[in-house]
Amino acid sequence: MLARACNTAGIDPGAADGAELLAFGENAVFALPRVGMVARIARGAHVFERAQREVAVARWLVDEMDFPTARPADAVRVQPLVVADRPVTFWELLPPAEREPDVRDLAKLLKRLHALPLPPFGLPPREPLALVETWLDSADAAVHLDDRRFLLERAAELTEAYGKVVPVLEPGVVHGDALLRNVGVHGGRAMLLDLEYVSHDLREYDLILTPMAAVRYGLPDGAVDRFTRKYGFDVTQWDGYPTLRAVREVAATAWVAQHVPGNPAAEEEFAHRVACLRNGDLTARWHAF
């Protein structure tokens, strides 16, 4: 599949030789050191528009806003490509990371992103629960029907609640998946990566992910305070915080479902997260996927 994608892109046929799998989530991400690129292969055709928008957003941020992020590969001008019904994009390979990112890097990048005007091509709303059913469908019979029903009903309730949230910050450009793992420090600067969920929506949504991650996944002591001070707004004191956290946790639970078939660890984690949601457990630790 990777070799076929490289061939379709007109890249050196040997580019896939020595490829390194960097990540496997909604995309399979491969480093192609022979040609200095990264290939991202999506799970299915349903994300074509999102991949197309990600490339447009990245070019706008880099070329017009001088914003630190990854650049789409100039050698592949028409992106995304479609190979075996899967959208594929190619990016410049970044130099090795110089250090681990800090929450202050994330806060600084978000503050800068949130100050940008809307791009000329427009952005959709974030709709954080829009793919819940798709993720559950991808698990097929590996997810129990009662868990599926519970998550779909909860998603419907929270979609309505999300639409009624009153923001404090002015809505605008948001990253949409602003976790610390999406920050890299390369070439002497922190960079905000993985732009597939960039949207026009509540800026608070970007900010709730750090305090949620501190509880669910674990962050160093004082991380939330450092993040809050650097950004300049304490989202945990905002009335809408519980709703947005609940939205994200339902989405994060359904997202794991696509990994459940044939993966006992994912099956166990999915069951654990569903149990937490059913029981209203807001403090149990989750394992990142």
ABEGO torsion letter per residue (X at the ends): XAAAAAAAAGBBAAAABGBBBABBBABBBBBBAAAGBBBBBBABAAAAAAAAAAAAAAAAAAAAAGBBBBBBBAABABOBBBBGGBBBBBBBBBBBBABBBBAAAAAAAAAAAAABBBBAAEBBBAGAAAAAAAAAAAAEAABBAAAAAAAAAAAAAAAAAAAABBBABBBBBBAGBBBAAABBBBGGBBBBBGAAABBBBBAAAAAAAAAAAAAAAEBBBGAAAAAAAAAGBBAAABAAAAAAAAAAAAAAAAAAAAAABGBAAAAAAAAAAAAAAAAGBAABBBBBX
